[in-house]
Amino acid sequence: MPLRITVSTALAGLLLALSPTLTQAQANAQLSNLITQGRELVTAGNYAQALAIYQQAAQLDHRNPRIYSALGFIYTQQKQYAAAAQAYQQAISLEAQNPDFFYALAYNLGMTGENHGAAAAYRQAIRLNPRYASAYQGLAVILARLGDSQTAIQTYRQAITLDPHNWESYKALGILYLGQGDQSQARSALEQAIQYAPRSANVQFNLGNVLIQAGDTPQGIAALEQAANLGQQDGDLQLQIGKLLLAQKDYRAALSAFQRASRLLPTSTLAYTGLGETWMLLQDPLQAVVAYREVTRLAPNNPEAFYNLGVALKAQGRKWEARDVLRTSESLYKAQGNKIGAEKAKAAMRN
């Protein structure tokens, strides 16, 4: 689950960096003017210009940790995570007892894949502020990423103790329990997440997955259909929902999910493949041909796409067209050195 440095949290720290105390302490009119400009630009979301302003401010006062913290915040908003981490490290070198600096450093290290460094920074933030719920949550994300699921679960539990309404921690906890095969704990955690975030499509999707794995198929399908309705603009989610519904043989609901996915992700071969497979199961090879042709257009070197198209053409009674397409599939399989695939395509031509 991705974490974030929220604008409200970061701006609170940033406003502290821009406080009158700082400018009076420096007694520098030019620095004060730069800081005022920087504040206004950040508030307006003009990060490129704000960055230039704070870089000038850092040249005038290179001993002020708050200026480097402001630079780190701006770099984070621009997704320049390595530069942001460097800025926060500079801030920490000047003010080593600030837990917010360590939290921000950890977030940016995590975004660059430096997971061990991120874990160490989150732990330091917690040492400095033992009630830092967001730091526990961030640490749990990193621990899960490092494969330490059990400690991640314990850490999420600590985050929830400090912030009982944090639905994202409940959701992540549910996913971790699901990965361990503990459907009961997963269901409990995800139901808690829904209590605080009833309109989260992702939570509904994960709950549906848990319910199906636990054998409660009707409730699971209902949760998946709810997720599909809530996440109508999320193509990746629609694709995942379609796959699960298809596996549960709810073909009409799966078809709707794949259709949404194909509209939202017009270059997704997976979406059109899902459509083709579903149409075939609904015994409508004409529609399947349309979907599989789109797959071959998007992936002209994919032998499986041509195989599926050939099978759909045969089901429609277009045997000569099917034979040509299946020959293409066989050739592509051979080019890949896939003897089993080539034989499969050849067998389809004979049958």
C-alpha positions, 0 to 999 in steps of 0.5 A: 500500500503506498504511503504519502506525505499529505499536503496538510502534514507537510505544509504544517512543517513548511509553514513552521519553516516560514515562520516570523521567528525564522526570518527575525532570527536571521534578520535578513530582509532578502531571506525574508522576501525569498521565504515569503515568495516560496510560501506563496508559490508552494501554496499555489502549487507552483513547485518549480518556481518555489524550488528555485526560490528555496535554493536561493534561500539555502545559499543565503542560510545554509545552516537552517534545517527548515529550508532544507525540509522545504526543499525536500517537500518540494522535491517530493511533490515533483516525484524527485525522491532521491533529491528529496531524501538528500534534502531531508538528510541535510535537514537531519544533519542540522536538526537530528531530533526532529521526527518529521524529518526522519519520517519524510526521509523514510518515505522518500527512501522507500520510494527509491527502493532503499527499503532498509534505509527507509526502515531505519529512518521510520524506526528513528522517527518512532524513537523520537515520537513513540506516538507517531502513528503514520511512522508505524504505518510506514514502517509496516509497509516497508517490513511487508515489502522486505518479506517480514509479514509477521513483524509488519502485522504487529506494526500495523496493530501498533499504528491502529492502536494509536489511530483506530480510524485508520482504514488504510492500516486495516486494509493492509492488515487484511491483505497480509493476513490473506497472504498468510492464509488466515481468512478469518483475521483477513475478513475481520480487518477488511470489515473494519476498513469498510466501516471507516471507508465504506466507499473504497472500491479497493477494500471491497475488492479485497473483502470479496477476494477473502470471502470467496477464498473462505467459501462464502461465494455469494457474499464474495461476488456481491462485494466484487460487484460493489467494488466494480460499481465504486471503482468505475474509473479504475481500469486496473481494478476492473481488470482484477475484478473481471478475472475473479468474477470469471473464475466464479463463473459470473460471466455477465458481471465479469463481462461488464468489468472487462468492458469497463477495463477495455474502455479505461485501458484501451491498449491492455491486451489483458482486458481484451483477452478477458473479453474474448474468453468471457464471450466464448463462455457465453457462447458468442464467438462473433463478439469473441472474434472482435475482442481477439482481433484487438489483441492481435492488433495490439500484440502482433507477435503473440502466438496465444492471441492468434490461437485464441482468435483462430479457435473463435473463428472456428466456433463461428464456422469460419474454418478457412479464416481460422486455418490461416490465423492458426498457421500464424499462431503455429509460426509464432510459437515455432519462432519462440521455440515453443514446441508445445504451443506449435503442436497445439495450434497445429492440432486446432487446424486438424480438428 
